[in-house]
Each structure stands twice: as structure tokens, then as C-alpha cells.
Amino acid sequence: MSLAPISLDELVSEAALLTRLDRKYLIPAGELPGVLDAMPGDVRMLEIEGRRGFAYRSVYFDTAGLDAYLAAARGRRRRFKIRIRTYVDSGLEFLEVKTRGGRGMTVKERIPYAGDGAHLGTDGLAHTGAVLAGAGIPADGYEFRPVLATRYRRTTLYVPSTGSRVTVDTDLAWTLPDGSTVRMPHSVIVETKTARAASDVDRLLWSLGHRPCPISKYATGLAALRPELPANRWHPVLRRHFNR
């Protein structure tokens, strides 16, 4: 694999894509090197200070009744995710609120975060409430608490032909507040993030027999750790890809 590098500033300038269409693929870990080697020649890989792989941690927040989880499990149009995203290598943290826009587009709005990781904080609550209200999701009276943490390593690609991004997540692990952990050691998540049209990387994956897969890092991971929750839409993924 000898993809040319792209800097973080260039990537943000060319493909910020906070409103986008996401397609996720689950690929056997052993096939990943071949997929990367087959990438179109103009695809570039994010590189920061000589590194191309980066550690991430996300803490997801939900209500006591798991409103965000249940909206995803039941396929509701108005659904949301709230998380504190930590870029472990740099220490930067953001509070991110994701909602669904028109035609299945994902809308992500974020602000810098400087709390203790267990609370959204005053600014975070105000940001969350404003974003949810703007998406038509009533959140009056909601109290959000941390319910799941994820850790993984990420490689990010830039696809010039469509101005889109691709993320490759490996070494995935999910942990409940009580310390219970589940891992997905034999699979990686490849996610394409486009303004709308499929990218050259989507077409490459299709040609190799991979199709978009219904997986949510938050909801599927929580379902793996809490089997009492409704999770019909993720049963095939849970059976094939998760190991306790």
C-alpha cells in the first residue's frame, strides 16, 4: 500500500462532509490489505506527523429509557446520537450530536468539549437541545447519561473524484459503564462518507462482493452487550462478527 498522503487541513478543506450519506461495510480483517492495495491510484491517506493510524474513543450518551437506541432499533426517521469523541493521540475532544436529515443523510454538529467525560456540561446540554430541536426531536425533560464507550484505531482516506472520505476502523471494542466488554477481532468497519453519489471506493467494494451493512457503532455494540434489548435488525451482524 503506497497511497499518497493528505494533511488534516487539506482533508477538512476538501471533504469536511458534516452533512453526508454514510455507507458502512463489514470486511474480514484478513482481506483489508488487499482492499487497500486495490484502491484507485488518486486516493490519498490522512497523515499527521508521519502517522497514518490514530486511536479514537467515543462515549455515547442516552436517556434512562434509551430513546436514542430504541429509535435506531425501530428504524425511526427522527433519530439521534450524542457522543463525546476523543482523538486520543492529540487529546482533542468534541461533543457531537448526529441526526438524520432528508433522504437518509447524516447531519453532524459538534462543539469543543472540556468536561469530565461523565456529563455533557452546561454548554453541551444547550448545544444538544438546540440540535435536537432543530431536527424536530422533542427533548424537553431528557436527562442524558453515558451508556457505552467504544475504542478503535482509524485510518482515513480522501477520494478526489467525489470529494469524499473513507474511514477504516480496526481493533474495535465496546465497554459498558460496569466494565463489560465485547470485541470484533475478525472484522473491520469501512465507511464511505459522500455528499450523495457512490464513490470509486464504493464501486471497488461492490466489485469485491461487499455490500453496505446495517451496523451502528453505538446501537449494535450496545445490543451485543445487552442481549435483552430489541435488536432484530442487527441479528445477522451480531451472530457473525462479535466475540465476547
N, C-alpha and C positions, 0 to 999 in steps of 0.2 A: 504494500500500500504506500503510494508516494504522492498523495494529494497535496496540492499547493496550499499554503497557509492563508488565513484571513484573520485580521486583528479584530478585537472586540468592537472597537469604534466603527470599523468598516461594516461589520455584521449588523450592528444596530442601525447604521445609516441605510444599509441596503435592504434589510429584512427584519424590521422590528416586529411586525405582524402581531400586534396585540389583539387585533380582530382577525380571525382566521378560520379556516376549515382544517380540522385535525383528522388524520387517518393513522391508526395505530396497527402495528404488525407484531406478532409474536414469532420470533425466529429461533431455531435451535442455536445455542451458543456456538456449537462447532461449525455452523455454516456462516457465522459472521465474517471471518476473514475473507472468504470467497465473495461475499456480497460487497464488502468494501473494495476489494480488488477489481470488481466489475463496475464500479461507479463511473459515470461519464467523465471524460477527461477534464472538463472545466469545473467540476465540483471542487470546492475548497473547504478546508477543515480549520475550525477555530483553533488558534494557537495564542497562548498568553505566556510570556516569559519562557518560551521553549517547551511548554507543556501543552498536551492535546487532550488529556483526560482530566476530569475535575470531579471532586466529591460534592454531593448535594445532600441536604437534609431538609425535609418538609414536615411540619407539624400541622395536621389538619384539625380544624375546629368544627364542632357541630352542636346542635341543641341537645337537651336531655332526651328528647324524643327522636333524635337522629333524623331531623327533617331533611337535611341535605342528602344523606344516604338514601332515604326512602324515595325521594324524588328521582334519584338516579335509578334505583332498583325498579321503580314502576314506570320508568320512561316518560316522566312528566316533561312537558315542554319548558316550563319555568323551573329550572333547577340551578343550583349554585354550589360552589366550593369556596371554602375560606381556608387559607393556609399561611403559615409563616415559612418562607423559603430562605434557607441559609446556604450561601455559597461558601462551603467550608474552607476552601483554600485562601480566600480573601477575607472571610469573616463578615462580608456584607449580608444584611438581612432585609427582607421586604415582606410586607403584608400584602397578599394578593387575594383578590376576590374575582372569581370566574363565574360568568353567567352565560346563558345561551341567547344569541341574537337570532335574527331572521335566517331562514334556510339552514338551520343547524350550525351556524357559525359560532365559534367560541370567542367571547369578549373577556379580556383580562385587564383589570385595572389594579395598579399597585402603588404603594407608598413606602418610603423607608420605614423600617421598624427598629425600635431601640428598647424593647421591653424585656421581660424576664423569660419569655417563651411560653409561659403558662397563662397569660392573659393578653387580650388584644390591646388593652390600654384605651385611654380616652380618645386619642386621635384615631386609633384603629377601629373603635366602635363607631365613631362618626363616619369614617370612610366606608365601613361595611354597610351601615344603614343607608348611606346615600347611594351606593352602588346597587344594593338590592332594591331600593325604592325606584331607582331609575329603570330597572329591569322589570318592574311590575310585580315584585315579590314582597308581600307584606311581611315585615319582620318586627313589628311592634311587640314588645314583651319577650322577644327571644333572648336567651342567655347562652352565650357560646362558650364551650369548654374544649380543651384539647382531648381528642379521642384516638388519634393514631399518628405515629411518626413513620416516615419512610427514609431510607438511606440508599444511595446508589452512586455509581460513577457514570458520568455523562460525557459523550463526545458529540460535538455539534458541527454540522455540515451546512454549507451555503450552496444553493443551486442557482447559478446565474440565469439560466434560461427562463425560469419562472419567478425569480426574485424570492425564492422560498428557502425555508430551513428544514433540516432533518436532524433529529436528536436520536442518539443511540445510548440506551441506558442498560448498564450491566451491574452485576453484583447487588441485585435488589433484595432488600429486607424490609419487613414491616413489623412494627412493635406497638403493642398496646401500652397504656399507662401502667399496667401491672407487670410489665416486662415480658409478657408472652410474645414470641417472635415467630414469624413464618418467612421462608425464603423461596426464591425461584431460581435455583442454581443452574438449571439446564437450559434456560431460555433468556433471550434479551428482548427488550421492547424497542422497536424502531418506530418513530413517529414523524410523519411528514406534516408540515405546517405551511399551508398555502393560502393565498388570497382567495382562490376558488378552484382553478383548474388543477388537474393532476400534474405532478412534476415528473421530470425524467426519472427520478428515483422511484416514484410510484410505479411507473411503467416497467422499470427494471425488476422491482419486486414481483409484479404481476407475472412477468416473463419467467421468473424462477419458481412460480407456483404459490406465492404468498398472497394472501388476501387480507384486507382490513379485518381486524378482530375486535369484538366488543370487550374492552378491558379499560378499567378506570383504576389508576394507582390508588386512589382513596377507597372507592367503593368495593372493588374486587379484593383489595388487601384486607379491608375490614371484614368482608364476608368470609375470607379464608380463616380469619382468627375468631370469628363469632358465628359459627355454623347455625345458630338459632335464627339468624336474620334471613328475611326473604332474599333469595339470590338466584332465581331461576335463569335469568338472562346470562349469568356468568358460570353456570354449572360446567359446561364443557371446558372452559379455561381453568377452573378450579381443579377439575379432575386431572387434567393433562399436565399442568405446569407448576403447581405449587407443592412444596415439600415443607412439612413442619420441622 
